[in-house]
Amino acid sequence: MWAERTVYQRAFRATPVALWVLQRASGVLLGPLVALHILVPGLALSSVLNGVLLLVLLVHGYSGVCRLGAAKTKNALYKTTAIAWCIAVALFGSLVVLAGS
């Protein structure tokens, strides 16, 4: 999945295109979703909006932490950190979504 490259005598791993696209797309979606959540008081209680916001946040965070591991030699540690982060955010985020409904 990670392509090994050497540029200027430095070895690194290139981010897969799918992971790069997920990071960028989720980042673009976060802005309008957070704005809706904050600016429209009635929508802040919507479990659908909160669920979509939670899903986009999870995708953005997971892909971001995985991309950090591309430049490091401890890729397994970053992958484990990404999964632990997703579990914690999903757990607390689902409690918020369920409390709003």
C-alpha positions, 0 to 999 in steps of 0.5 A: 500500500505504501510506496517506498521512494528515495529522493535526495538520498532520503528514503520515505513512504509516499501516501497512497492516493486513496488516503490522500483523497480521504484526508482532503475530502473530509477536511473540506466537508468539516467546515460546512458541517461544523458551521451548520452545527454552530450557526443553526441552533435547531440542527445542533440537536439533529442526530443525523447531522451529528452522526454525519459530523462524527463520521467525517471527523473519524475519517479525517482523524484516522487518515491524518494519523495514518499519514503521519506514520508515512514519514516515520519508521514506526508505522505500526505505532501510528496505525495503533494510535489511529485506531485507538483515537477512532475508538475513543472518538466513536465511543464518546461521539456516539454518546453525544449523538444518542443523547441528542435524539 
